[in-house]
Amino acid sequence: MYPEDLKYTSEHEWVRTPVEASGSVRIGITDFAQEALGDIVYVSLPQVGDQVTAGETCGELESTKSVSDIYAPVTGEVVATNGGLDSTPELVNNDPYEGGWLFEVVPADAAQVDGLMDADAYQAGLNA
């Protein structure tokens, strides 16, 4: 159900590596998270050049139900954001693992990604 090639956080974010920008990881929310939020109508992301800290808030997703914080899964510098979400925030609902990605970060320490959950551990946490 959850892509095996991703790493996951308990805050329902995923991390994909490698991506286009050298040394960066791509971040988004899981299918579980987008379903829980409902129809996403607005996305607030960190800016390119911002420093984010693992576990701290760095953006927001606004849905017809509520506003939910986006937490940085790793510490590092934001090097890209998904500009397509400005005009089509529903991509997060329709395609959370591809077109609905949120932003990219170059981790301060690449080992941070290794410490995140794999798909089996994430799924087990949902079922607990």
Secondary structure, DSSP 8 states (H G I E B T S, - for coil): ---TT-EE-TTSEEEE-S-SSTT-EEEEE-HHHHHHH-SEEEEE---TT-EE-TTSEEEEEEESS-EEEEE-SS-EEEEEE-GGGTT-TTHHHH-TTTTT--EEEEESSTHHHHTSB-HHHHHHHHH-
